[in-house]
Amino acid sequence: MDPRCPPPTGDSSEPPVDVLVVGAGLAGWCAAARAQQAGASVVVVERSRRRPGWGNSVLSGGALHAALRDPRTSPDQLRDQVRELTDGRADEAVLRTWSERLLPTLDWLVEHGARLVTDGDAAHRARVFAPVRRTEPGRRYAGFGVWAFLRGLADEFTAAGGTLRQPARARRLRPAPGAAWQVGLDLPGGATEWITSRAVVLADGGFQADPGLRRDLLATDRVLLRGAGTATGDGLRMGRSAGAALVPDAGFYGHLLVREARQDHRLWPYPILDPLAAVGIVVGPDGRRLVDESHHGVTTTNAVAHGPAPDGCWLIVDDDGWRTEGRIGDPAPNPYLLDCGATVLTGTGPADLAARAGIDPAGLSATVAQLRAAPENAWPPRTGRLRLAVPPLRAVPLVAGVTFALGGLWVDGRARLRDAAGQPIGGLYAAGATMGGLHGGPRAGYAGGLLEAAVFGLVAGEEAARRSR
């Protein structure tokens, strides 16, 4: 027995439930509903008082994309896309399950009340929960697509006899007799309770809201949380205490924000600055670039967070970029940043702009001159459209916004937790941002969060119910 899992003491006399789900986001509710549909008795544990649950799912824009593509794309093409984005780091068993279960998952969502629409022409908006949530600053979520779907799913679950423990925080896990598990809950007022279950699904949103775990597992805490504050790693800690291994990836999904978003709620979690960065450059205090900015906004955001000066990076773009890509988004950085009084500096040239921003003038001047003269020789490489030629230049101070970590508990294609030898741990499952294996790699390859949650929530629910029979 793992020394971190003490033997059960003070057990409840209640008979075990079949499946206990930790977390009431998209992954958790999909797992609970699917397990119940398969005939299992199910308990859902949710730490927040907000119904149907609180997390990144309800705060999201609701886009069900597959690596920024239409999820109805062929599985072979999607697997190749994720392999490229992750530089081959995606777990092949996880990747195959994800790609082959996308269409059945979309069908299941619709069958259980989801309204899915096409929102615009972009491939990543081909399937979006409706009513569509605008990408606006703040936390307004009630009434929009993901929230409405989960509210209906929760109502169906409880009407069919499922149990929702809310608010209750699951923080401890230990083995119980009969190949079962006990989950320890912290209840309001300081009380505690243990629930015995034949299977446990960990789906509590990841660990990115915990500063200590960010330092340990993301190798940085100089970021701004761009998501729900409830993802503090409870599921990850429980899984590790039971012997589960981690997918060791320091990457995260997130976006570039203006640095004043740390203090000004009007600038969080939008507007995002990725489209501007894709045509401009991102530099540190020395005026040197960090990354190929046109590859992917998530890659650039990770480069800022993991660079030598995460609190001192700037986005530099010319007047054309500010007036074109700067108007992308709702709200668009131009003019929203100016309207909010955020920092947008203007300079006639790189040396002038650098002096205003506190960047090394010689460094920025050399960087801009080299890119204007021979961008093909730049290092780091610079691909794609570059807008640095038309004065005045503008500079925006950056902070890396982290939405969820790409690593997590190591699972197989059946959502079962794996130990360090790769063997499944009986009765333990993970889904959504609590699991790892789909995203990651040196460039922080990102395959989409909501569909990962829905696909592996359903898989975990099926597998957990099957084990309980």
N, C-alpha and C positions, 0 to 999 in steps of 0.2 A: 504494500500500500504506500502511495506517495506520502512522505512525511508532512507535506503541507495540507493533507486531507485527514484530519483527526477522525477517529472512529465515532459513529453516531452516539450521541447521548441525549437523554431527555426527549426521545422520539414521541411524536404525536400518535395517538391510537387510531387516528383516522386512516382508512385504507388509502393506498396510493392512487393518484390520478394517473391517467395514461400519458398525458403530455402537458408539460408546463412550458410556457413561452415567456421569455423575459424581453419586454419591450413591445410597445403598441404603436409602432410606426408601420410603414408599408410592408416591410419584411415580416414583422411580428404578426400583424393581422392576417397576412396571406398564409403564414404557417398555421395559425390557430384555426382559421376557417377551413383550410384544406384538411387538417387533421380531424376536425370535427366532422367534416363531410365524409371522411373515411371511417367514421364510427367511433372515434376516440373520445374519451372524456378529457376536456381541456381546461386549463387555468391560464389566464393571461395576467402577468404582473407588470404594472406600469407605475413609474415613480412620480410622474407629474399628475397634478390635479386636472389639467386640461383634458377634456374629452374630444375625440376618442383617444388621444395620446399626443405627446409633444416630441418633436424632433425635426430633422431636416426634411422629412417627407412632406409635411404640411407647409413648411417654409419654402419649398422648392417651386420652380416654375412649372413643374408637372410634365416635362418633356420626357417621353419614353423612347429615347434614341439608343442606338447600338453603335458605340464608337463614333458618334456624331453622324451616323447614317440612318436611313430608314430601316427600322427593325425587320421589315419584310424583305430585305436584301437576302440573297442566298447565304446559307450558313457557311459554305466554303469561303466566300468572299469576306464575310465578317471575321472568320477565324484568321484569315491572312491579314486583315487590317489590324486586328488586335496584336498578332505576333509582331507586326511591323512597329506599332506604337510602343509596345513593351520591350522591343529588341529581343524577342524570344523568351522573355521571363514569365509570361503567363503560363499557369499550370495547364497542361494539355487536357487533363480530365475535366477540370473546371471549365475550361474554354469550350470543350465539346458540349457539355451539358448546357451551358449558357446559350450557345448558338443554336442548338437543336430544340431548345425549349422556348425560344422567343415567341414564335407564332402561337403555340398552345397557350402560353401565358397571356398574350393579348386577348385571345378568345375567352379565357377564363375570367379575366378582368371585366370584359363586357358582359359576360353571362351573369356576373355578380354585381352589376349595377354601375360600372364605370362608363362615363360618357367620354369617348375619345374622338378628337377632331384633328383635322389638318390646320395648322396655324401658320399661314404664310408659305413661301416657296422653299425655304431652307430644308435640307434633308433631315436635320435633327429636330425639326418641328413637324414631322409627318404624322406622328401620333402623340397627342398632348391631352392630358386630362382637362375636361371642361366642367364648369366655367373656367376659362384660362385666367390664371393669376398673372397680372402685370408684373414686369420686373421693376418694381418700385422700391424705394427705400422704406425701411421699417419692417414690422412683423405682422402686417395685416394678412390673415390667412383664412378666417372663417368664411364659409360660403363658396370657396373656390374648389377646383376639381378634385385634388387629392384629399383634402379635408372632407368633402362631401362623400366621396367614395368610401373612405375609411369609416366615416360616421355610419353609413348604411351597413357596411360589413360588420361593424361592432354591434349594431342593433340586431342584425340577423343572428349573430353569434350568441348573444345573451338570450334572445327569444328562443333559441334552440337548446337552451340549457347550459351554455358555456358560462364559466365563472370569470369575472373580471375583478382583480384585486387592485384598487386604485384609490388613493395613492399608497403604494408600497414599493420599497426599493429592495431588489434582490442583490445581495452582496456576498453571499457565502454559498459554497457548494461542497458537498461531501458524499461519499458513497454510502448507500444504505443496503440492508439485506435484500436478497432476491434480485440482484443485478439492477437495483433501482438507484435513484439519486435523491438526496435531500437538498432543498434550496432554502437558505435562511433569509427571511425578509425583515427589514427594518420598517416599522409601522409608525404612524403619527403618535406623538406623545412618548416616544422612546421604547415602546414595546417591541418584542421580536417574536417571530413565528417561523417554524420549519414546516415545509410542505414536501411530502414524498411523492416522487413521480417516476414512472418507468422510463421516461425520456424527457430531455430538456433541450429546448431550442434557445440559443443565445442570439438576440437580435435587438440590442439596445443602442445601436447607432455608432459604435466605435469608441475611440479614446481621445479624440482631438481636443476636447474641452478640458482636459486635465494637464496643467502645465508641466508636472513632473514627467508624465508619460510622453508628452511632446518632446521634452529634452532628451529622454532616454531613447525613444523609438523614432522620432523624426529628426533628431540631432539638432534641433533648434527650438527655441521658444520665442524668438523675436518675430512673431507673426501676430496677426489679428484674427481671432476666431470669427468666421463668417458663417455661422450656423448655430444650431441649438446648443445651449450650455449644459444639457443633460447627458451628453456623450462623454462621460468621464471614465470610461474603461472598466465598469463593473463586470460586464460580460467577459472581457478579455482577462481580467484578473481571475475570475472564477474558472475559466477554461484552462488557464495556465496552472492553477492550483490542482487541477485534475490531471495534469500531465500533458496537456495539449501544447503543440509546438506553434511557433509564430512564423508567418511569412515575413522575413526581415527586410522590409522596404521602408526607406526614409521619405518616400514621396507622398504627396497629398494632392487631392483635387481642390482647386481654389482659383481665385482670380486676383488680378492687380487692382488695388483700390488707392485712392488718394490718401496720403498719410494722415490728413486731418480726420479721416473716418474713425480713428482711435478715440476722438473726443466728441465728434459731431454726429449725432444719430441720423441727421439728414443725408449723410454720405455713406450709410451702411444699410444693406450689403450691396447697394448699387449707387452710382453707376460703376460699371467695370471698365477698366482701361485697356483690356487686351487688344481690341481692334486698333487702337492708336499705337500700342507698342508694336503691333505686327508690321506697321509701315514706318515706325521710327526706330529709335535705339534706346536701350536701357543701360545706364552706366552707373558705376559706383562713384564715391567721392574723388577717386583718382582720374575720372573721366574715361576709364576703359570699360569696354563692353563685357558682358557676362556670358552671353548665350546667343544662338541664332534666334532672333526675336520672331521671325516669321514661321517657325516650326509649329508652335502650338502655345496658346496662352497659358495653359497649365504648366508647360515646360518652363516658360519664362518666369512664372510666379514662383516655381520651385527654385529657379536659379537665384532669384532675389533672396528668398528665405535662407538658402544654404550658401550664399556668397559671403565674402569677408566682411561686408558692411550692410546687413539687412535693413538697418534703420537709416541708411544714407544713400539709397539708390534713387535715381531720377529717370523719368521718361523724357526724351528729347524728340521733338517732331517739328517739321516746318509748317509754314502757314497753310499750304495746300492740305497737308494731313489734318491739321486742326479744323479746317473748314469742310473736309469731306468725311474721313473716318471718324473725326471728332464728333460728328453728328449722328453716329450710329448708336442705337440703344434707346431705351425708354426708361429713365431719362438719359439723354445723350450728354457726354461730358461737356460739350460745347452747345449751349451756354450754361448748363446746370452747375458746373463747378464754380463758375464766376458768379452766378446768382446766389450761391451759398457762401460766397466769400472765401472759398478754398484757394490755395496757392496755385497760381498759374503765372509763371514768370515769362517775360518777353525780353529778347535780346537781338541786337542787329546781327550778331555773329556768334560763333561758339565761345570766343574769349570773353565777350561782353556778358553772354548768358551765364557762363561758368562763374564769373565774378559775382553775379547777383545770387546764384544758387549755392555758393560755397564749394563749388567743384574746382578741382585743379585746372586752371585755364590752359596750360600747356597740354595736359592730357586730353581734355575734350577737343581742343583744336586739332591735335594730331589724329584723333579718332575720326572726326568729321572729315578732315582733309583726305585721309586715306580712303574712306568710303566713297567720297565724291569722285576721287580719281580712279580707283580700281577696286570696286566692291568685291570682285571675284577673288581678290587676294586677301580679303579680310580674315582676321582670326579673333574670335570665333567666326566660322563661316557666316555669311549673310546672304540668304536666298530671298526670293520674293520681291515684291515692290518695296522701294525705299523712298521715303519723302524727307529729304534733308536739304533740298536745293533752293527752295523759295523762302526768302526772308519775310518777316522775322521768324526766328526760331523760338520755340516755347519749351518750357521745362515744368514738369509736374512732379512733386515729391511722391514717392511710392511707399506702400506697405503691402506685404504679401498676405492676402486673406485666405485662410484655410477653412474649407468646408467639411471635408472628411479625409481621413488617412487612407492611403491605398493598401497598406499592409494590415494584417490582423491575424486572427486564429487560422491556422492551416486546416483547410477542409479538402475532402476529395470531391469527386463529381456527384456524390450523393449527399453532400452537405454535412458529412460526418467529420467530427474533429479528428485530427491525426496527431499521433505522438511523434517524437523526434525520429523514430524509425520509419515513419510513414504509415503506421498501422492505425486503423480506426479505433476510437475509444467508444466502447459500447454505450449507446444511449445518449450521447452528447452530439449536438448539431449547432451550426451557426449559419447566419444568413445576413445579407446586407453589409453595412459598413463594419460589422463585428468580424466578418470573415476576411480572409486574404486569399490571393491566388489568381484573380482575374486581371487586376491592374498592376502597374508598377514599372520597374526597369529604370535604367539610368536617366531616361528623359521623362519619367513620371507619366507613362502612358495611361490614358484614362478611357474606359470603355462605356461609361454611363452608370450612374448610381441607382436610379429608380428601377430600371429593368433588372439590374443585378439583384436588387432587393426583392422584387416580385418573383423572379425566376427561382431564386434559391430559397425564398420563403415558402413557396409552394413545394419545392423539392424536399426541404427540411420537414414540412408538415406531413407529407406523404410518408417519408422514411420513418419519422418518429411514430406515426400511427401504426405503421407496419410492424415496428419492433414491439409495440405494446400489445399486439394481438397474440 
